[in-house]
Amino acid sequence: MPTEAETGVVSLVGTGPGDPGLLTLRAAAVLDRADLVIVDRAAVAAEILAHVRDGAEIVDVAETGDPAALAVREARAGRRVVRLVPGDPGTLGALPTEGAEIAGSGLPFEVVPGLSSITAVPGYAGIPLTDDRHREVRVIDAAAGGVEWERFAGPDATLVITGAEHAVAEVAKSLIAVGRPDSTPAAMTSLGTTTEQETVVSDLKRLAADTKGMEAPALIIVGGVVDWRDRLAWFETKPLFGWRVLVPRTKEQAADLSEQLRAYGAVPDEVPTISVEPPRTPQQMERAVKGLVTGRYEWVVFTSTNAVRAIREKFTDYGLDARAFAGLKVAAVGEQTARALVEFGVQPDLVPAGQQSSEGLAEVWPPYDEDLDPINRVLLPRADIATDTLIARLTDLGWECEDVTAYRTVRAAPPPAPIREAIKGGGFDAVLFTSSSTVKNLIGIAGKPHNVTVIAVIGPQTAKTAEEYGLRVDVMAEKPSVSALAEALAEYGAKRRAAQIEAGDPLRKPSQMRRGARRRK
């Protein structure tokens, strides 16, 4: 029998029910070593495909009539093939069809299970499938019709029904007809485990009317376990659940902020408002790097991650690494800049614990002491538009500062038309402004946010700029850090949600308050 090394191998991999975070560790490892990945791009989140290694080929099933046949052919050529399928291959999935075809080829193959929507979606809806009174779960695939509903008349079993989004009334009537009371609790969850998830709790009598207009795919749960929803709902009750939040930063700069927003249930959309470019003349930076190596400076101050990146790139050009900082004292303006230095291999000596800004750094900066400090010179590799506040404070403390342009900031190109339309038309629920320049640049490249959009700013100066541009500031961070800004927006969202519940109003995101927006239940 041919070995895997000679023929390759086919892996049938389940991606889970929708949330990319539910991909298994085994699935991620298999994707990382694949040569070819066959996938329905429309059904699998792009974040899952990020696990595919560079250089691997990705083929959409729309480009091939028979994905199993393609997998077999490519594996016979010695490639490691992954066939990605939504959910779990063995639960209403591709295992009985594509798996059987692959197995019939005689090639080595494996199945990597994925979390099934049958268990994951109820979990995200806050509905356990079993409890002390309900110990039986029965799964019904109603997509093809012809279900013998008499088999599911027993009142104690929990029913999980798939494929019935467009036949809710028929399902409810059939269950009532075979003896289930019309007061039996029932719930329907659409787009489960995603930030578009929506759950409606009802009973068999009213389920069809209450769920009218809900999107597919959807799953119906019938039984007394639905009553747990009031106490166990956790996903849709997140403070920013489903909010589309504009983050005016690059993906690299916004990574931590976006992850924090996702933890609050939001959908971050990164839109860079500035572009970072090298200085017009490189001589200043070349002299600065030479001075670092020859011991010209006592301190080096980094006021942004861009400054760290600029120095790091210069070091690479000259064949240097973090060891060139030996004997130097290094300061970082805040935690994010400090992390960039640590990734470079440099442990900063000074980071302000309070206000993470040039002012905060100046407050903790030590005065020059000629007995303790052999050199009084400080290097500041910064942007071409940096302010002189820090230099003035350090000069007052007896230090000699060399301000070097490490990079230039220019306004970024306008975002794609759909993003611009969403900004001006109220498609975003909130915008986070992390500086005055992000206010000016975003409006310059994309237009002013709609008046229903929540405006969140990092501090008083940014608030002042936003108001000068005619924006209503709704949220301001208690301290000038992006983490505090995200936390402040989450607190705002939680209070807004609580007020809607107390008033008996439908739960609606800010974007749903604009004229013509779709109202969700």
VOSE-634972 format. One record per residue (C-alpha): chain; x, y, z. Coordinates in steps of 0.25 Angstrom, whole numbers, plus 5000, padded with zeros to 4 digits. Layout:
! VOSE-634972
@cadena=A, x=X, y=Y, z=Z
...
***
This chain:
! VOSE-634972
@cadena=A, x=5000, y=5000, z=5000
@cadena=A, x=5006, y=5014, z=4996
@cadena=A, x=5011, y=5022, z=5008
@cadena=A, x=5006, y=5036, z=5012
@cadena=A, x=5019, y=5042, z=5007
@cadena=A, x=5018, y=5036, z=4994
@cadena=A, x=5003, y=5039, z=4991
@cadena=A, x=4999, y=5050, z=5001
@cadena=A, x=4987, y=5050, z=5010
@cadena=A, x=4973, y=5056, z=5010
@cadena=A, x=4968, y=5062, z=5023
@cadena=A, x=4953, y=5065, z=5024
@cadena=A, x=4952, y=5077, z=5034
@cadena=A, x=4940, y=5083, z=5041
@cadena=A, x=4941, y=5098, z=5043
@cadena=A, x=4931, y=5099, z=5054
@cadena=A, x=4917, y=5106, z=5054
@cadena=A, x=4922, y=5120, z=5050
@cadena=A, x=4930, y=5127, z=5061
@cadena=A, x=4945, y=5126, z=5056
@cadena=A, x=4949, y=5124, z=5071
@cadena=A, x=4942, y=5111, z=5071
@cadena=A, x=4952, y=5104, z=5061
@cadena=A, x=4959, y=5093, z=5068
@cadena=A, x=4974, y=5093, z=5071
@cadena=A, x=4975, y=5080, z=5062
@cadena=A, x=4968, y=5087, z=5051
@cadena=A, x=4978, y=5099, z=5052
@cadena=A, x=4990, y=5090, z=5052
@cadena=A, x=4985, y=5082, z=5039
@cadena=A, x=4982, y=5095, z=5032
@cadena=A, x=4996, y=5100, z=5035
@cadena=A, x=5003, y=5088, z=5028
@cadena=A, x=4993, y=5087, z=5016
@cadena=A, x=4998, y=5088, z=5002
@cadena=A, x=4984, y=5090, z=4996
@cadena=A, x=4971, y=5095, z=5003
@cadena=A, x=4958, y=5093, z=4997
@cadena=A, x=4947, y=5102, z=5003
@cadena=A, x=4934, y=5109, z=5000
@cadena=A, x=4939, y=5123, z=5003
@cadena=A, x=4924, y=5128, z=5005
@cadena=A, x=4922, y=5118, z=5016
@cadena=A, x=4935, y=5119, z=5024
@cadena=A, x=4940, y=5131, z=5031
@cadena=A, x=4953, y=5138, z=5026
@cadena=A, x=4959, y=5137, z=5040
@cadena=A, x=4959, y=5122, z=5038
@cadena=A, x=4967, y=5123, z=5025
@cadena=A, x=4977, y=5131, z=5032
@cadena=A, x=4982, y=5118, z=5038
@cadena=A, x=4986, y=5113, z=5024
@cadena=A, x=5001, y=5114, z=5023
@cadena=A, x=5008, y=5124, z=5013
@cadena=A, x=5010, y=5117, z=4999
@cadena=A, x=4998, y=5108, z=5001
@cadena=A, x=4988, y=5107, z=4990
@cadena=A, x=4973, y=5111, z=4993
@cadena=A, x=4962, y=5106, z=4983
@cadena=A, x=4948, y=5110, z=4984
@cadena=A, x=4938, y=5099, z=4982
@cadena=A, x=4931, y=5108, z=4972
@cadena=A, x=4943, y=5105, z=4963
@cadena=A, x=4942, y=5090, z=4963
@cadena=A, x=4930, y=5082, z=4961
@cadena=A, x=4934, y=5070, z=4970
@cadena=A, x=4943, y=5075, z=4982
@cadena=A, x=4945, y=5060, z=4987
@cadena=A, x=4950, y=5056, z=4973
@cadena=A, x=4959, y=5068, z=4973
@cadena=A, x=4964, y=5064, z=4987
@cadena=A, x=4967, y=5050, z=4982
@cadena=A, x=4974, y=5054, z=4970
@cadena=A, x=4983, y=5064, z=4977
@cadena=A, x=4986, y=5055, z=4988
@cadena=A, x=4991, y=5044, z=4978
@cadena=A, x=5001, y=5055, z=4973
@cadena=A, x=5007, y=5055, z=4987
@cadena=A, x=5000, y=5067, z=4993
@cadena=A, x=4994, y=5069, z=5006
@cadena=A, x=4980, y=5073, z=5004
@cadena=A, x=4970, y=5079, z=5013
@cadena=A, x=4955, y=5079, z=5010
@cadena=A, x=4949, y=5089, z=5019
@cadena=A, x=4934, y=5088, z=5022
@cadena=A, x=4925, y=5096, z=5031
@cadena=A, x=4921, y=5090, z=5045
@cadena=A, x=4924, y=5076, z=5047
@cadena=A, x=4927, y=5066, z=5035
@cadena=A, x=4919, y=5055, z=5042
@cadena=A, x=4907, y=5063, z=5047
@cadena=A, x=4898, y=5067, z=5036
@cadena=A, x=4911, y=5069, z=5028
@cadena=A, x=4920, y=5063, z=5017
@cadena=A, x=4925, y=5051, z=5023
@cadena=A, x=4915, y=5041, z=5017
@cadena=A, x=4917, y=5047, z=5003
@cadena=A, x=4930, y=5053, z=5001
@cadena=A, x=4937, y=5045, z=5012
@cadena=A, x=4931, y=5032, z=5005
@cadena=A, x=4937, y=5036, z=4992
@cadena=A, x=4951, y=5039, z=4998
@cadena=A, x=4951, y=5026, z=5006
@cadena=A, x=4947, y=5018, z=4993
@cadena=A, x=4960, y=5023, z=4986
@cadena=A, x=4969, y=5015, z=4996
@cadena=A, x=4977, y=5028, z=5000
@cadena=A, x=4981, y=5031, z=5014
@cadena=A, x=4970, y=5040, z=5020
@cadena=A, x=4966, y=5046, z=5033
@cadena=A, x=4954, y=5053, z=5039
@cadena=A, x=4956, y=5065, z=5048
@cadena=A, x=4943, y=5067, z=5055
@cadena=A, x=4937, y=5081, z=5057
@cadena=A, x=4928, y=5087, z=5067
@cadena=A, x=4914, y=5084, z=5062
@cadena=A, x=4903, y=5095, z=5062
@cadena=A, x=4894, y=5085, z=5068
@cadena=A, x=4901, y=5087, z=5082
@cadena=A, x=4909, y=5100, z=5079
@cadena=A, x=4897, y=5109, z=5075
@cadena=A, x=4888, y=5106, z=5087
@cadena=A, x=4900, y=5108, z=5096
@cadena=A, x=4902, y=5122, z=5090
@cadena=A, x=4887, y=5125, z=5092
@cadena=A, x=4888, y=5121, z=5107
@cadena=A, x=4879, y=5109, z=5105
@cadena=A, x=4884, y=5095, z=5111
@cadena=A, x=4879, y=5083, z=5103
@cadena=A, x=4878, y=5075, z=5116
@cadena=A, x=4875, y=5078, z=5130
@cadena=A, x=4869, y=5070, z=5142
@cadena=A, x=4856, y=5068, z=5136
@cadena=A, x=4859, y=5067, z=5122
@cadena=A, x=4870, y=5056, z=5119
@cadena=A, x=4867, y=5053, z=5104
@cadena=A, x=4871, y=5061, z=5092
@cadena=A, x=4865, y=5057, z=5078
@cadena=A, x=4871, y=5064, z=5066
@cadena=A, x=4862, y=5066, z=5053
@cadena=A, x=4867, y=5070, z=5040
@cadena=A, x=4855, y=5076, z=5033
@cadena=A, x=4861, y=5081, z=5021
@cadena=A, x=4856, y=5071, z=5012
@cadena=A, x=4842, y=5070, z=5018
@cadena=A, x=4835, y=5057, z=5020
@cadena=A, x=4837, y=5056, z=5035
@cadena=A, x=4829, y=5046, z=5043
@cadena=A, x=4825, y=5056, z=5054
@cadena=A, x=4818, y=5045, z=5062
@cadena=A, x=4832, y=5040, z=5066
@cadena=A, x=4834, y=5053, z=5074
@cadena=A, x=4821, y=5055, z=5081
@cadena=A, x=4827, y=5051, z=5095
@cadena=A, x=4827, y=5064, z=5104
@cadena=A, x=4840, y=5061, z=5111
@cadena=A, x=4850, y=5061, z=5100
@cadena=A, x=4857, y=5073, z=5095
@cadena=A, x=4856, y=5075, z=5080
@cadena=A, x=4867, y=5082, z=5072
@cadena=A, x=4861, y=5084, z=5058
@cadena=A, x=4870, y=5089, z=5046
@cadena=A, x=4867, y=5092, z=5032
@cadena=A, x=4853, y=5098, z=5036
@cadena=A, x=4855, y=5113, z=5034
@cadena=A, x=4845, y=5114, z=5023
@cadena=A, x=4835, y=5105, z=5029
@cadena=A, x=4834, y=5109, z=5044
@cadena=A, x=4818, y=5109, z=5043
@cadena=A, x=4818, y=5095, z=5037
@cadena=A, x=4827, y=5090, z=5048
@cadena=A, x=4819, y=5096, z=5060
@cadena=A, x=4806, y=5092, z=5054
@cadena=A, x=4811, y=5078, z=5052
@cadena=A, x=4816, y=5077, z=5066
@cadena=A, x=4803, y=5082, z=5072
@cadena=A, x=4796, y=5072, z=5063
@cadena=A, x=4803, y=5060, z=5069
@cadena=A, x=4800, y=5064, z=5083
@cadena=A, x=4811, y=5075, z=5088
@cadena=A, x=4803, y=5086, z=5095
@cadena=A, x=4803, y=5099, z=5088
@cadena=A, x=4809, y=5105, z=5100
@cadena=A, x=4822, y=5097, z=5099
@cadena=A, x=4834, y=5107, z=5100
@cadena=A, x=4841, y=5108, z=5087
@cadena=A, x=4852, y=5117, z=5082
@cadena=A, x=4859, y=5120, z=5069
@cadena=A, x=4873, y=5125, z=5067
@cadena=A, x=4878, y=5130, z=5054
@cadena=A, x=4893, y=5132, z=5050
@cadena=A, x=4897, y=5125, z=5062
@cadena=A, x=4911, y=5127, z=5069
@cadena=A, x=4913, y=5140, z=5060
@cadena=A, x=4912, y=5154, z=5064
@cadena=A, x=4899, y=5155, z=5056
@cadena=A, x=4893, y=5144, z=5064
@cadena=A, x=4878, y=5146, z=5068
@cadena=A, x=4870, y=5138, z=5077
@cadena=A, x=4854, y=5139, z=5079
@cadena=A, x=4848, y=5132, z=5090
@cadena=A, x=4833, y=5128, z=5089
@cadena=A, x=4824, y=5116, z=5089
@cadena=A, x=4819, y=5106, z=5078
@cadena=A, x=4806, y=5115, z=5076
@cadena=A, x=4813, y=5128, z=5073
@cadena=A, x=4827, y=5123, z=5068
@cadena=A, x=4824, y=5125, z=5053
@cadena=A, x=4819, y=5139, z=5055
@cadena=A, x=4830, y=5143, z=5065
@cadena=A, x=4841, y=5139, z=5056
@cadena=A, x=4836, y=5144, z=5043
@cadena=A, x=4847, y=5151, z=5035
@cadena=A, x=4859, y=5144, z=5043
@cadena=A, x=4871, y=5140, z=5034
@cadena=A, x=4876, y=5127, z=5031
@cadena=A, x=4883, y=5118, z=5035
@cadena=A, x=4874, y=5116, z=5047
@cadena=A, x=4872, y=5105, z=5058
@cadena=A, x=4859, y=5103, z=5066
@cadena=A, x=4859, y=5097, z=5080
@cadena=A, x=4846, y=5092, z=5086
@cadena=A, x=4844, y=5088, z=5100
@cadena=A, x=4845, y=5092, z=5115
@cadena=A, x=4860, y=5095, z=5114
@cadena=A, x=4857, y=5108, z=5106
@cadena=A, x=4852, y=5114, z=5120
@cadena=A, x=4867, y=5114, z=5124
@cadena=A, x=4869, y=5125, z=5113
@cadena=A, x=4865, y=5137, z=5123
@cadena=A, x=4876, y=5133, z=5133
@cadena=A, x=4887, y=5127, z=5124
@cadena=A, x=4888, y=5137, z=5112
@cadena=A, x=4902, y=5142, z=5111
@cadena=A, x=4906, y=5144, z=5097
@cadena=A, x=4895, y=5153, z=5092
@cadena=A, x=4895, y=5161, z=5105
@cadena=A, x=4910, y=5166, z=5103
@cadena=A, x=4910, y=5181, z=5104
@cadena=A, x=4914, y=5184, z=5090
@cadena=A, x=4908, y=5171, z=5084
@cadena=A, x=4907, y=5173, z=5069
@cadena=A, x=4912, y=5187, z=5069
@cadena=A, x=4920, y=5190, z=5056
@cadena=A, x=4931, y=5199, z=5061
@cadena=A, x=4941, y=5207, z=5053
@cadena=A, x=4955, y=5207, z=5058
@cadena=A, x=4963, y=5217, z=5050
@cadena=A, x=4976, y=5210, z=5050
@cadena=A, x=4984, y=5199, z=5042
@cadena=A, x=4981, y=5185, z=5046
@cadena=A, x=4995, y=5184, z=5052
@cadena=A, x=4993, y=5196, z=5061
@cadena=A, x=4979, y=5192, z=5064
@cadena=A, x=4981, y=5177, z=5068
@cadena=A, x=4980, y=5178, z=5083
@cadena=A, x=4969, y=5188, z=5082
@cadena=A, x=4961, y=5180, z=5072
@cadena=A, x=4962, y=5168, z=5081
@cadena=A, x=4957, y=5175, z=5093
@cadena=A, x=4945, y=5180, z=5085
@cadena=A, x=4942, y=5166, z=5080
@cadena=A, x=4942, y=5162, z=5095
@cadena=A, x=4931, y=5172, z=5097
@cadena=A, x=4923, y=5166, z=5085
@cadena=A, x=4926, y=5177, z=5075
@cadena=A, x=4931, y=5175, z=5060
@cadena=A, x=4943, y=5184, z=5058
@cadena=A, x=4946, y=5190, z=5045
@cadena=A, x=4960, y=5195, z=5043
@cadena=A, x=4962, y=5207, z=5034
@cadena=A, x=4975, y=5214, z=5034
@cadena=A, x=4975, y=5229, z=5033
@cadena=A, x=4990, y=5231, z=5032
@cadena=A, x=5001, y=5225, z=5024
@cadena=A, x=5015, y=5224, z=5030
@cadena=A, x=5026, y=5227, z=5020
@cadena=A, x=5041, y=5228, z=5022
@cadena=A, x=5047, y=5242, z=5024
@cadena=A, x=5050, y=5250, z=5012
@cadena=A, x=5065, y=5250, z=5015
@cadena=A, x=5071, y=5238, z=5022
@cadena=A, x=5084, y=5245, z=5027
@cadena=A, x=5078, y=5249, z=5041
@cadena=A, x=5074, y=5235, z=5044
@cadena=A, x=5087, y=5229, z=5039
@cadena=A, x=5095, y=5239, z=5048
@cadena=A, x=5085, y=5235, z=5060
@cadena=A, x=5088, y=5220, z=5058
@cadena=A, x=5103, y=5222, z=5057
@cadena=A, x=5102, y=5230, z=5070
@cadena=A, x=5094, y=5219, z=5077
@cadena=A, x=5106, y=5209, z=5074
@cadena=A, x=5117, y=5219, z=5078
@cadena=A, x=5111, y=5223, z=5091
@cadena=A, x=5107, y=5237, z=5088
@cadena=A, x=5094, y=5236, z=5096
@cadena=A, x=5090, y=5233, z=5110
@cadena=A, x=5075, y=5231, z=5107
@cadena=A, x=5066, y=5227, z=5095
@cadena=A, x=5052, y=5231, z=5095
@cadena=A, x=5041, y=5224, z=5087
@cadena=A, x=5028, y=5231, z=5086
@cadena=A, x=5021, y=5221, z=5077
@cadena=A, x=5021, y=5207, z=5071
@cadena=A, x=5024, y=5214, z=5058
@cadena=A, x=5037, y=5219, z=5064
@cadena=A, x=5041, y=5206, z=5069
@cadena=A, x=5038, y=5200, z=5055
@cadena=A, x=5047, y=5211, z=5048
@cadena=A, x=5059, y=5208, z=5057
@cadena=A, x=5057, y=5193, z=5055
@cadena=A, x=5057, y=5194, z=5040
@cadena=A, x=5070, y=5203, z=5040
@cadena=A, x=5077, y=5193, z=5049
@cadena=A, x=5073, y=5182, z=5039
@cadena=A, x=5079, y=5191, z=5028
@cadena=A, x=5092, y=5191, z=5036
@cadena=A, x=5092, y=5177, z=5040
@cadena=A, x=5090, y=5181, z=5055
@cadena=A, x=5080, y=5175, z=5065
@cadena=A, x=5076, y=5179, z=5079
@cadena=A, x=5090, y=5177, z=5085
@cadena=A, x=5093, y=5191, z=5080
@cadena=A, x=5085, y=5196, z=5091
@cadena=A, x=5094, y=5191, z=5102
@cadena=A, x=5098, y=5202, z=5112
@cadena=A, x=5087, y=5211, z=5107
@cadena=A, x=5075, y=5214, z=5115
@cadena=A, x=5062, y=5213, z=5108
@cadena=A, x=5048, y=5219, z=5110
@cadena=A, x=5034, y=5216, z=5104
@cadena=A, x=5022, y=5225, z=5104
@cadena=A, x=5013, y=5214, z=5108
@cadena=A, x=5010, y=5200, z=5109
@cadena=A, x=5007, y=5197, z=5094
@cadena=A, x=5021, y=5204, z=5090
@cadena=A, x=5027, y=5196, z=5101
@cadena=A, x=5022, y=5183, z=5096
@cadena=A, x=5028, y=5186, z=5082
@cadena=A, x=5041, y=5188, z=5088
@cadena=A, x=5041, y=5175, z=5096
@cadena=A, x=5037, y=5168, z=5083
@cadena=A, x=5050, y=5175, z=5077
@cadena=A, x=5058, y=5169, z=5089
@cadena=A, x=5059, y=5182, z=5097
@cadena=A, x=5053, y=5183, z=5111
@cadena=A, x=5050, y=5198, z=5114
@cadena=A, x=5055, y=5204, z=5126
@cadena=A, x=5044, y=5215, z=5128
@cadena=A, x=5029, y=5214, z=5124
@cadena=A, x=5019, y=5223, z=5131
@cadena=A, x=5010, y=5216, z=5140
@cadena=A, x=4999, y=5227, z=5139
@cadena=A, x=4996, y=5235, z=5127
@cadena=A, x=5002, y=5228, z=5115
@cadena=A, x=5006, y=5240, z=5107
@cadena=A, x=5018, y=5250, z=5105
@cadena=A, x=5013, y=5258, z=5117
@cadena=A, x=5012, y=5245, z=5125
@cadena=A, x=5026, y=5241, z=5122
@cadena=A, x=5031, y=5255, z=5125
@cadena=A, x=5025, y=5255, z=5139
@cadena=A, x=5033, y=5242, z=5143
@cadena=A, x=5046, y=5246, z=5135
@cadena=A, x=5058, y=5248, z=5145
@cadena=A, x=5066, y=5261, z=5145
@cadena=A, x=5080, y=5261, z=5139
@cadena=A, x=5090, y=5258, z=5150
@cadena=A, x=5105, y=5260, z=5145
@cadena=A, x=5110, y=5251, z=5156
@cadena=A, x=5101, y=5239, z=5152
@cadena=A, x=5099, y=5242, z=5137
@cadena=A, x=5112, y=5241, z=5129
@cadena=A, x=5105, y=5247, z=5117
@cadena=A, x=5093, y=5257, z=5117
@cadena=A, x=5089, y=5254, z=5102
@cadena=A, x=5075, y=5248, z=5099
@cadena=A, x=5071, y=5243, z=5085
@cadena=A, x=5056, y=5244, z=5081
@cadena=A, x=5053, y=5237, z=5068
@cadena=A, x=5039, y=5242, z=5065
@cadena=A, x=5029, y=5246, z=5054
@cadena=A, x=5031, y=5259, z=5046
@cadena=A, x=5019, y=5265, z=5052
@cadena=A, x=5022, y=5262, z=5067
@cadena=A, x=5020, y=5273, z=5077
@cadena=A, x=5031, y=5280, z=5085
@cadena=A, x=5025, y=5278, z=5099
@cadena=A, x=5033, y=5266, z=5103
@cadena=A, x=5046, y=5273, z=5098
@cadena=A, x=5043, y=5285, z=5106
@cadena=A, x=5041, y=5278, z=5119
@cadena=A, x=5054, y=5269, z=5117
@cadena=A, x=5062, y=5282, z=5114
@cadena=A, x=5056, y=5288, z=5127
@cadena=A, x=5061, y=5276, z=5134
@cadena=A, x=5076, y=5278, z=5129
@cadena=A, x=5076, y=5268, z=5117
@cadena=A, x=5080, y=5271, z=5103
@cadena=A, x=5070, y=5266, z=5093
@cadena=A, x=5073, y=5262, z=5079
@cadena=A, x=5060, y=5261, z=5071
@cadena=A, x=5061, y=5252, z=5059
@cadena=A, x=5050, y=5250, z=5048
@cadena=A, x=5049, y=5235, z=5048
@cadena=A, x=5037, y=5235, z=5039
@cadena=A, x=5027, y=5243, z=5032
@cadena=A, x=5012, y=5242, z=5034
@cadena=A, x=5003, y=5246, z=5022
@cadena=A, x=4988, y=5244, z=5020
@cadena=A, x=4984, y=5230, z=5016
@cadena=A, x=4977, y=5228, z=5003
@cadena=A, x=4961, y=5228, z=5004
@cadena=A, x=4955, y=5214, z=5008
@cadena=A, x=4946, y=5206, z=4999
@cadena=A, x=4933, y=5212, z=4995
@cadena=A, x=4925, y=5203, z=5004
@cadena=A, x=4933, y=5208, z=5016
@cadena=A, x=4931, y=5222, z=5012
@cadena=A, x=4916, y=5220, z=5010
@cadena=A, x=4915, y=5213, z=5024
@cadena=A, x=4922, y=5225, z=5031
@cadena=A, x=4913, y=5235, z=5025
@cadena=A, x=4900, y=5227, z=5024
@cadena=A, x=4900, y=5222, z=5039
@cadena=A, x=4905, y=5208, z=5036
@cadena=A, x=4915, y=5208, z=5048
@cadena=A, x=4910, y=5208, z=5062
@cadena=A, x=4922, y=5215, z=5067
@cadena=A, x=4935, y=5221, z=5063
@cadena=A, x=4947, y=5221, z=5073
@cadena=A, x=4956, y=5234, z=5071
@cadena=A, x=4970, y=5231, z=5077
@cadena=A, x=4976, y=5245, z=5074
@cadena=A, x=4972, y=5259, z=5068
@cadena=A, x=4979, y=5255, z=5055
@cadena=A, x=4970, y=5242, z=5054
@cadena=A, x=4958, y=5252, z=5054
@cadena=A, x=4963, y=5261, z=5044
@cadena=A, x=4968, y=5250, z=5035
@cadena=A, x=4956, y=5241, z=5035
@cadena=A, x=4947, y=5253, z=5032
@cadena=A, x=4957, y=5257, z=5021
@cadena=A, x=4957, y=5243, z=5014
@cadena=A, x=4943, y=5238, z=5017
@cadena=A, x=4934, y=5249, z=5021
@cadena=A, x=4927, y=5252, z=5035
@cadena=A, x=4921, y=5241, z=5042
@cadena=A, x=4905, y=5240, z=5043
@cadena=A, x=4899, y=5247, z=5055
@cadena=A, x=4893, y=5233, z=5060
@cadena=A, x=4908, y=5228, z=5061
@cadena=A, x=4913, y=5228, z=5075
@cadena=A, x=4926, y=5236, z=5076
@cadena=A, x=4937, y=5231, z=5086
@cadena=A, x=4949, y=5239, z=5088
@cadena=A, x=4962, y=5236, z=5096
@cadena=A, x=4963, y=5250, z=5103
@cadena=A, x=4960, y=5265, z=5104
@cadena=A, x=4968, y=5270, z=5093
@cadena=A, x=4962, y=5259, z=5083
@cadena=A, x=4948, y=5263, z=5088
@cadena=A, x=4951, y=5277, z=5085
@cadena=A, x=4955, y=5274, z=5071
@cadena=A, x=4943, y=5265, z=5069
@cadena=A, x=4934, y=5276, z=5074
@cadena=A, x=4941, y=5287, z=5065
@cadena=A, x=4937, y=5278, z=5053
@cadena=A, x=4923, y=5277, z=5057
@cadena=A, x=4923, y=5264, z=5064
@cadena=A, x=4915, y=5261, z=5077
@cadena=A, x=4924, y=5254, z=5087
@cadena=A, x=4917, y=5242, z=5094
@cadena=A, x=4928, y=5235, z=5101
@cadena=A, x=4942, y=5239, z=5106
@cadena=A, x=4952, y=5230, z=5113
@cadena=A, x=4956, y=5233, z=5127
@cadena=A, x=4970, y=5232, z=5124
@cadena=A, x=4977, y=5233, z=5110
@cadena=A, x=4979, y=5219, z=5106
@cadena=A, x=4972, y=5211, z=5095
@cadena=A, x=4969, y=5200, z=5105
@cadena=A, x=4962, y=5210, z=5114
@cadena=A, x=4955, y=5216, z=5102
@cadena=A, x=4949, y=5202, z=5098
@cadena=A, x=4945, y=5200, z=5112
@cadena=A, x=4938, y=5213, z=5113
@cadena=A, x=4930, y=5210, z=5100
@cadena=A, x=4926, y=5196, z=5106
@cadena=A, x=4921, y=5203, z=5119
@cadena=A, x=4913, y=5213, z=5110
@cadena=A, x=4907, y=5201, z=5102
@cadena=A, x=4903, y=5194, z=5115
@cadena=A, x=4896, y=5206, z=5121
@cadena=A, x=4889, y=5208, z=5107
@cadena=A, x=4884, y=5194, z=5107
@cadena=A, x=4879, y=5194, z=5122
@cadena=A, x=4872, y=5207, z=5119
@cadena=A, x=4865, y=5201, z=5107
@cadena=A, x=4861, y=5189, z=5115
@cadena=A, x=4856, y=5197, z=5127
@cadena=A, x=4847, y=5206, z=5117
@cadena=A, x=4842, y=5193, z=5110
@cadena=A, x=4847, y=5197, z=5097
@cadena=A, x=4853, y=5188, z=5087
@cadena=A, x=4868, y=5185, z=5087
@cadena=A, x=4873, y=5193, z=5076
@cadena=A, x=4888, y=5197, z=5072
@cadena=A, x=4891, y=5212, z=5069
@cadena=A, x=4891, y=5208, z=5054
@cadena=A, x=4877, y=5203, z=5055
@cadena=A, x=4872, y=5217, z=5060
@cadena=A, x=4874, y=5223, z=5046
@cadena=A, x=4863, y=5225, z=5037
@cadena=A, x=4860, y=5212, z=5028
@cadena=A, x=4869, y=5203, z=5037
@cadena=A, x=4864, y=5189, z=5039
@cadena=A, x=4858, y=5187, z=5052
@cadena=A, x=4861, y=5174, z=5059
@cadena=A, x=4852, y=5167, z=5069
***
